[in-house]
Amino acid sequence: MKRLLISGILLLSCASLLQAGDFDRWFEDATLRLDYVFCGNASKQEIFFSEAFRTSEWAGRRTRLDEVLLEGNGQIRLTDPETDKVLYVNSFSTLFQEWTSYEEATLVDRAFENCFQVPFPKAPVRVTVTLTDNHRKVSARMSHIVDPADILIRPLSDNGHSRTVLHRGGDPQRACDVVILAEGYTAAEKPKFYRDAARTVEALLSHEPFASRKDCFNFTAVAPVSDDSGVSIPHKGVWKRTPASSHFDTFYVDRYLTTANMKDVYDAIGTVPFEHVIVLANTPVYGGGGIFNSVTIMGSDHPTFRVVIVHEFGHAFAGLADEYYYDDMYEPMYPADTEPWEPNITTKVDFASKWQDLLEAGKAGIFEGAGYSSKGVFRPADDCRMKTNTCPDFCPVCTRAINRIIDYYTAGE
């Protein structure tokens, strides 16, 4: 059994996968895609089931099925209806939940699409989706039974979009599978997309700890053709017809480039097995975003692309929080009475669960100012890839968090 020692942490290499007996007992080697609508406002949220799809092959983890490494802002859980045994659970965050912290959410109700992938069950399962607020308290929950024999589970077929494997670190069952999706690339710009996607992979795998763990990742580029070149910029009156309908000015913030059309994203990916998705937007304008276990989105041509894509992937892949601050949030994202679930910031409510061991070992510090607040929220380093575009590296706390999430997906110890 091959082992690696990286940043003082003992890791299993991705070449050694633990036995997946529990997976084979409960699940097929296929994916169940579940679509939901999350809706509400700042004070009340609700969850509604939309529809289900089946795709071939399951790209997700096959061990530690009943564990979540990070709590996230929500969870999707599959249980045996007869025994309540947890068969699979995963955590996530959403654009909807972020929106509820903005003033607009006190003025209007809105609905957001969300799609989740779980392994396809061999027998009926109870699916429970839970959302939590910034106090880590349940804000919405719904449960429903999914019968794998349900005739309304729609089988997905190949959508015909061209694709290419950019980096293959290992078997899809033993690696983190990432799709890079073209957004705003016309048919004539397809070669540019593949070049931009290759730059994305090179940028990510040139940063530690990704560089040392590149055998734990597969990257596939998927190239749906866009009607228009570029993406929408509402504050300039520019609207484009693109596969993911992404746009700047999310929550009226000029540089915040996102998409609320998650069904379009998943439909564009189609049957390609994946665990994480990067939407690569064909624009030189600075902007993007990363939402834990949801989506990374980034403009392709700004001069800071190489460093910003790594920062945003840190959010979406490893659940890392922003370590900068500006004190202009409508309300604090991280209340003083609650320890954040993100591994790289703390309010000191439960610092022992964070990087106290690294502080005692002299490998990290504690600096006030993080999570958009200059007071009461603390970060582990003076500077880090999660704080500024000029810092070349992740701090030791973020590095450990990334290694842990890689292990979680690839059956490391």
C-alpha positions as CSV (number, residue, x, y, z in Angstrom):
1,M,0.0,0.0,0.0
2,K,1.7,3.2,-1.2
3,R,1.7,6.1,1.2
4,L,2.6,9.8,0.8
5,L,3.8,12.3,3.4
6,I,2.7,15.8,2.4
7,S,2.9,18.9,4.7
8,G,3.4,16.6,7.7
9,I,0.2,14.7,7.1
10,L,0.2,11.0,6.4
11,L,-2.0,10.2,3.3
12,L,-3.0,7.2,1.3
13,S,-2.2,7.5,-2.3
14,C,-5.2,7.4,-4.7
15,A,-3.9,4.1,-6.0
16,S,-5.2,2.3,-2.9
17,L,-9.0,2.2,-2.7
18,L,-10.8,0.7,0.3
19,Q,-13.2,-2.1,-0.3
20,A,-16.7,-0.8,-1.3
21,G,-18.8,-3.6,0.0
22,D,-21.5,-1.4,1.5
23,F,-21.7,0.6,-1.7
24,D,-22.3,-2.6,-3.8
25,R,-24.9,-3.8,-1.3
26,W,-27.1,-0.7,-1.5
27,F,-26.3,1.0,-4.8
28,E,-25.8,0.4,-8.5
29,D,-22.9,1.8,-10.5
30,A,-25.1,4.7,-11.7
31,T,-26.1,8.2,-10.7
32,L,-29.4,9.5,-9.5
33,R,-29.8,13.2,-10.2
34,L,-32.4,15.0,-8.0
35,D,-33.6,18.5,-8.9
36,Y,-35.1,20.8,-6.3
37,V,-36.3,24.3,-6.0
38,F,-35.3,26.3,-2.9
39,C,-37.4,29.3,-2.2
40,G,-38.3,31.8,0.4
41,N,-36.8,35.0,1.9
42,A,-34.6,36.0,4.8
43,S,-36.9,34.7,7.5
44,K,-38.4,31.6,5.9
45,Q,-37.1,29.0,3.4
46,E,-38.8,26.0,1.8
47,I,-37.7,23.1,-0.3
48,F,-39.6,21.5,-3.2
49,F,-38.8,18.4,-5.2
50,S,-38.8,18.9,-9.0
51,E,-37.8,15.7,-10.9
52,A,-35.3,12.9,-11.0
53,F,-32.9,11.5,-13.7
54,R,-30.7,8.5,-14.1
55,T,-27.3,8.6,-15.7
56,S,-24.8,5.8,-16.2
57,E,-21.8,5.4,-13.9
58,W,-21.3,6.8,-10.4
59,A,-18.2,9.0,-10.1
60,G,-18.5,9.8,-6.4
61,R,-17.0,8.3,-3.3
62,R,-17.7,4.6,-2.5
63,T,-16.5,4.6,1.1
64,R,-17.3,6.7,4.1
65,L,-20.8,6.9,2.6
66,D,-22.5,7.9,5.9
67,E,-20.0,10.6,6.8
68,V,-19.6,14.3,5.9
69,L,-16.2,15.8,6.4
70,L,-17.6,19.4,6.4
71,E,-21.0,20.4,7.6
72,G,-21.8,22.9,4.8
73,N,-24.9,25.0,4.7
74,G,-27.1,22.0,3.9
75,Q,-27.1,18.2,3.5
76,I,-28.7,15.6,1.4
77,R,-29.2,12.2,3.1
78,L,-30.4,8.8,1.9
79,T,-31.7,6.4,4.5
80,D,-33.3,2.9,4.5
81,P,-37.0,3.6,5.1
82,E,-37.4,0.5,7.2
83,T,-34.4,0.8,9.5
84,D,-33.4,4.5,9.2
85,K,-29.8,3.4,8.5
86,V,-27.9,6.2,6.8
87,L,-26.8,4.9,3.3
88,Y,-25.3,8.0,1.9
89,V,-24.9,11.7,2.9
90,N,-23.3,14.7,1.3
91,S,-23.1,18.4,2.3
92,F,-23.3,21.5,0.2
93,S,-23.9,25.2,0.1
94,T,-26.1,27.2,-2.3
95,L,-26.4,30.5,-4.0
96,F,-29.9,30.7,-2.5
97,Q,-28.6,30.5,1.0
98,E,-26.1,33.2,0.3
99,W,-28.9,35.4,-1.1
100,T,-30.9,35.1,2.2
101,S,-28.1,37.1,3.9
102,Y,-28.6,40.1,1.6
103,E,-31.1,42.9,2.1
104,E,-33.1,41.9,-1.0
105,A,-34.1,38.8,0.8
106,T,-36.0,41.0,3.3
107,L,-38.0,42.6,0.5
108,V,-39.0,39.8,-1.9
109,D,-39.4,36.1,-2.1
110,R,-37.3,34.2,-4.7
111,A,-36.8,30.7,-6.0
112,F,-33.5,29.1,-7.0
113,E,-32.8,25.8,-8.8
114,N,-30.5,23.2,-7.2
115,C,-29.4,19.8,-8.5
116,F,-27.7,17.0,-6.5
117,Q,-26.2,13.7,-7.5
118,V,-26.4,10.6,-5.3
119,P,-25.6,7.0,-6.0
120,F,-28.5,5.1,-7.7
121,P,-30.2,2.9,-5.0
122,K,-31.2,-0.7,-5.6
123,A,-34.3,-0.3,-3.4
124,P,-36.5,2.5,-2.3
125,V,-34.8,5.1,-0.1
126,R,-35.9,8.1,1.9
127,V,-34.2,11.3,0.7
128,T,-34.0,14.1,3.2
129,V,-32.7,17.6,2.2
130,T,-31.8,20.0,5.0
131,L,-30.8,23.6,4.9
132,T,-29.2,25.5,7.8
133,D,-28.7,29.1,8.6
134,N,-25.6,31.0,9.7
135,H,-26.2,29.9,13.3
136,R,-26.0,26.3,12.0
137,K,-29.6,25.8,12.9
138,V,-32.0,24.0,10.6
139,S,-34.0,26.5,8.5
140,A,-35.8,24.1,6.1
141,R,-36.2,20.4,5.7
142,M,-38.1,18.1,3.4
143,S,-38.2,14.3,2.9
144,H,-39.6,12.1,0.2
145,I,-39.3,8.5,-0.9
146,V,-37.5,7.7,-4.2
147,D,-38.3,4.3,-5.7
148,P,-35.6,3.3,-8.3
149,A,-38.4,1.5,-10.2
150,D,-40.4,4.8,-10.6
151,I,-41.2,5.1,-14.3
152,L,-40.9,8.9,-14.1
153,I,-37.2,8.8,-13.3
154,R,-36.0,10.1,-16.7
155,P,-33.0,8.3,-18.2
156,L,-30.4,10.8,-19.6
157,S,-28.8,10.1,-22.9
158,D,-25.7,11.6,-24.5
159,N,-26.5,15.2,-25.4
160,G,-23.9,15.3,-28.2
161,H,-21.7,18.0,-26.8
162,S,-18.1,17.5,-27.6
163,R,-15.7,16.7,-24.8
164,T,-12.1,15.8,-24.2
165,V,-10.1,14.4,-21.2
166,L,-7.6,17.0,-20.2
167,H,-5.9,15.2,-17.3
168,R,-6.4,11.7,-16.1
169,G,-5.0,11.0,-12.7
170,G,-6.7,7.7,-12.1
171,D,-9.8,5.5,-12.4
172,P,-13.0,7.6,-11.9
173,Q,-13.8,5.5,-8.9
174,R,-10.5,6.4,-7.3
175,A,-10.1,10.1,-8.2
176,C,-12.0,13.4,-7.9
177,D,-13.7,13.9,-11.2
178,V,-14.0,17.5,-12.3
179,V,-15.9,18.8,-15.4
180,I,-14.9,22.1,-17.0
181,L,-18.0,23.4,-18.8
182,A,-17.8,25.9,-21.7
183,E,-19.9,29.0,-21.1
184,G,-20.2,31.7,-23.8
185,Y,-18.0,30.0,-26.5
186,T,-19.5,29.8,-30.0
187,A,-18.8,27.0,-32.4
188,A,-15.9,29.0,-33.9
189,E,-14.5,29.5,-30.4
190,K,-14.4,25.8,-29.5
191,P,-10.6,25.6,-29.9
192,K,-10.2,28.6,-27.6
193,F,-12.3,26.9,-25.0
194,Y,-10.1,23.8,-25.0
195,R,-7.0,26.0,-24.7
196,D,-8.6,27.9,-21.8
197,A,-9.7,24.7,-20.1
198,A,-6.2,23.3,-20.4
199,R,-4.9,26.6,-18.8
200,T,-7.4,26.0,-16.0
201,V,-6.1,22.5,-15.2
202,E,-2.5,23.8,-15.4
203,A,-3.2,26.6,-13.0
204,L,-4.9,24.3,-10.5
205,L,-2.3,21.5,-10.6
206,S,0.6,24.0,-10.4
207,H,-0.5,25.0,-6.9
208,E,0.2,23.0,-3.8
209,P,-1.3,20.8,-2.4
210,F,-3.0,20.0,-5.8
211,A,0.4,19.7,-7.5
212,S,1.4,16.8,-5.2
213,R,-2.0,15.2,-5.5
214,K,-2.5,15.5,-9.2
215,D,-2.9,11.7,-9.5
216,C,-6.1,12.2,-7.4
217,F,-7.9,14.3,-10.1
218,N,-9.5,13.8,-13.5
219,F,-10.4,16.8,-15.6
220,T,-12.8,16.6,-18.5
221,A,-13.7,19.5,-20.7
222,V,-17.3,19.6,-22.1
223,A,-18.1,22.1,-24.8
224,P,-21.7,23.0,-25.4
225,V,-22.0,25.6,-28.2
226,S,-23.2,29.0,-27.2
227,D,-25.5,31.1,-29.4
228,D,-23.5,34.2,-28.3
229,S,-19.9,34.9,-27.5
230,G,-19.2,36.1,-24.0
231,V,-21.5,36.3,-20.9
232,S,-24.1,38.7,-19.7
233,I,-23.1,42.0,-18.0
234,P,-26.4,43.5,-16.8
235,H,-25.0,46.8,-15.5
236,K,-23.8,47.5,-19.1
237,G,-27.1,46.4,-20.6
238,V,-25.4,43.3,-22.2
239,W,-27.4,40.1,-22.2
240,K,-26.1,36.9,-23.9
241,R,-27.7,33.6,-24.8
242,T,-25.3,31.1,-23.3
243,P,-25.6,27.4,-22.1
244,A,-25.5,28.2,-18.4
245,S,-27.2,31.7,-18.5
246,S,-24.5,33.1,-16.3
247,H,-24.2,36.8,-15.6
248,F,-22.3,39.4,-13.6
249,D,-24.1,41.6,-11.1
250,T,-25.3,38.8,-8.9
251,F,-27.0,40.4,-5.9
252,Y,-26.2,43.7,-7.6
253,V,-22.4,43.2,-7.1
254,D,-20.6,44.1,-10.3
255,R,-17.9,41.5,-10.2
256,Y,-20.0,38.7,-8.9
257,L,-20.3,36.3,-11.8
258,T,-22.6,33.3,-11.1
259,T,-25.5,31.3,-12.5
260,A,-28.8,30.4,-10.8
261,N,-29.7,28.0,-13.7
262,M,-28.2,24.8,-12.2
263,K,-30.5,22.6,-14.3
264,D,-29.0,24.1,-17.4
265,V,-25.5,23.4,-16.1
266,Y,-26.3,19.8,-15.3
267,D,-28.2,19.3,-18.6
268,A,-25.2,20.6,-20.5
269,I,-22.9,18.2,-18.7
270,G,-25.3,15.4,-19.5
271,T,-24.0,11.9,-18.9
272,V,-20.3,12.8,-18.2
273,P,-19.5,11.4,-14.7
274,F,-18.4,14.2,-12.4
275,E,-18.3,15.3,-8.8
276,H,-17.3,19.0,-9.2
277,V,-18.0,21.4,-12.0
278,I,-16.1,24.5,-13.1
279,V,-18.1,26.8,-15.5
280,L,-15.5,28.6,-17.6
281,A,-16.9,31.9,-18.8
282,N,-15.5,33.3,-22.0
283,T,-14.8,36.9,-20.9
284,P,-11.9,39.2,-20.0
285,V,-13.9,40.9,-17.3
286,Y,-12.8,40.1,-13.7
287,G,-15.2,38.1,-11.7
288,G,-16.4,34.7,-10.6
289,G,-17.4,32.7,-7.6
290,G,-17.1,29.4,-5.8
291,I,-19.9,27.6,-3.8
292,F,-19.1,24.5,-1.7
293,N,-20.1,21.3,-3.6
294,S,-22.1,23.4,-6.0
295,V,-20.1,25.2,-8.7
296,T,-17.0,27.1,-9.5
297,I,-17.4,29.8,-12.1
298,M,-14.6,32.0,-13.5
299,G,-14.0,34.4,-16.3
300,S,-11.3,33.0,-18.6
301,D,-9.2,35.9,-19.8
302,H,-8.5,38.4,-17.0
303,P,-4.8,38.7,-16.1
304,T,-5.4,37.3,-12.6
305,F,-7.1,34.2,-13.9
306,R,-4.4,31.7,-12.8
307,V,-4.6,32.8,-9.1
308,V,-8.3,33.6,-8.9
309,I,-9.4,30.2,-10.3
310,V,-7.4,28.5,-7.5
311,H,-9.0,30.7,-4.9
312,E,-12.6,30.0,-6.2
313,F,-11.9,26.3,-6.5
314,G,-10.7,26.5,-2.8
315,H,-14.3,27.6,-1.9
316,A,-16.1,25.0,-4.1
317,F,-13.9,22.0,-3.6
318,A,-12.6,22.3,0.0
319,G,-15.2,24.5,1.6
320,L,-12.6,27.2,2.4
321,A,-13.9,30.6,3.5
322,D,-12.8,34.0,2.3
323,E,-10.1,35.4,4.7
324,Y,-10.5,39.0,3.6
325,Y,-12.8,41.6,5.1
326,Y,-14.5,44.8,4.3
327,D,-17.4,45.3,6.8
328,D,-20.1,46.2,4.2
329,M,-22.3,43.1,4.6
330,Y,-26.0,43.7,5.3
331,E,-25.6,41.5,8.3
332,P,-22.6,39.5,9.6
333,M,-22.1,36.3,7.6
334,Y,-20.5,34.7,10.7
335,P,-22.3,35.5,14.0
336,A,-20.1,35.9,17.1
337,D,-22.0,33.2,19.0
338,T,-21.5,30.5,16.4
339,E,-18.3,28.6,15.2
340,P,-18.2,28.6,11.4
341,W,-18.1,25.2,9.8
342,E,-15.5,26.4,7.3
343,P,-12.1,25.0,8.4
344,N,-10.0,28.1,7.9
345,I,-11.8,30.7,9.9
346,T,-12.9,30.9,13.6
347,T,-15.0,33.0,15.9
348,K,-13.2,31.3,18.8
349,V,-16.4,29.7,20.0
350,D,-14.8,26.3,19.4
351,F,-11.3,27.0,18.3
352,A,-10.2,23.5,19.5
353,S,-12.0,22.1,16.5
354,K,-10.0,24.3,14.1
355,W,-6.2,24.8,14.0
356,Q,-5.4,25.0,17.7
357,D,-2.9,22.1,17.2
358,L,-1.1,24.0,14.4
359,L,-1.0,27.1,16.5
360,E,0.6,25.2,19.4
361,A,3.1,23.7,17.0
362,G,4.0,27.1,15.6
363,K,2.8,26.3,12.1
364,A,-0.1,28.8,12.1
365,G,-1.2,31.9,13.9
366,I,-4.5,33.7,14.6
367,F,-5.2,37.0,13.0
368,E,-8.3,39.1,13.4
369,G,-10.2,40.0,10.3
370,A,-11.8,37.3,8.0
371,G,-15.1,36.2,6.6
372,Y,-16.0,39.8,5.5
373,S,-15.7,41.1,9.1
374,S,-12.7,43.1,10.5
375,K,-13.7,42.2,14.1
376,G,-14.6,38.9,15.8
377,V,-13.7,36.5,13.0
378,F,-10.1,35.2,12.7
379,R,-7.9,33.7,10.1
380,P,-4.8,31.4,10.5
381,A,-2.2,33.4,8.5
382,D,-1.3,37.0,7.8
383,D,-1.8,36.2,4.1
384,C,-3.0,33.3,2.1
385,R,-4.4,32.3,-1.3
386,M,-7.9,32.7,0.3
387,K,-7.1,36.3,1.3
388,T,-5.4,38.1,-1.6
389,N,-4.6,37.5,-5.2
390,T,-0.9,38.4,-4.6
391,C,-0.2,35.6,-2.1
392,P,1.2,32.6,-4.1
393,D,0.3,29.8,-1.6
394,F,-2.3,28.4,0.6
395,C,-1.5,28.7,4.4
396,P,-0.8,25.5,6.4
397,V,-4.4,25.4,7.6
398,C,-5.9,25.6,4.1
399,T,-3.4,23.1,2.8
400,R,-4.4,20.6,5.5
401,A,-8.1,21.2,4.7
402,I,-7.5,20.5,1.0
403,N,-5.6,17.4,1.7
404,R,-8.3,16.1,4.0
405,I,-11.0,16.7,1.5
406,I,-9.0,14.9,-1.2
407,D,-8.6,12.0,1.2
408,Y,-12.3,12.0,1.9
409,Y,-13.1,11.6,-1.8
410,T,-10.4,9.1,-2.6
411,A,-10.6,6.8,0.5
412,G,-7.4,8.2,2.0
413,E,-6.7,7.9,5.8
